Amino acid sequence: MIAANRTRCATLRQRARTRRATAKIRREGVATLATHAVAAGLSIKEAASVAGSLRDKVSKAGVVGITGRTFRKGASRPCTRYTPADVAALVAYYRPRKPAYRLAAAKLALAA
């Protein structure tokens, strides 16, 4: 595959992923921390990292999410979903170093 086409396809995949995550949050009102991070424009790997960091701040911020179940690969797993306002409260305690994470944190704070 031509490199320019590969770049274009990757950009379209990322844009579609971001739009799907944003639509899910708008439709349901709650989502996991990783979904909020993807909606802020991060890749899947970066979103998982940010979600883990935000998960550490839950007790400090006093935020209680909505417990639920997620289904993947034929198995049911527990998960916690948060509203955009809850995520904004978590971001107040989040101090990222990487510039991409700082930009995502600002977007997450503004999403509320």
HELIX and SHEET records of a PDB file:
HELIX    1   1 ALA A    3  GLU A   28  1                                  26    
HELIX    2   2 LEU A   33  ALA A   39  1                                   7    
HELIX    3   3 ILE A   44  ASP A   56  1                                  13    
HELIX    4   4 VAL A   58  ALA A   61  1                                   4    
HELIX    5   5 PRO A   84  VAL A   91  1                                   8    
HELIX    6   6 PRO A   99  ALA A  111  1                                  13    
SHEET    1   A 2 ILE A  66  ARG A  72  0                                        
SHEET    2   A 2 ALA A  75  ARG A  81 -1                                        
END                                                                             
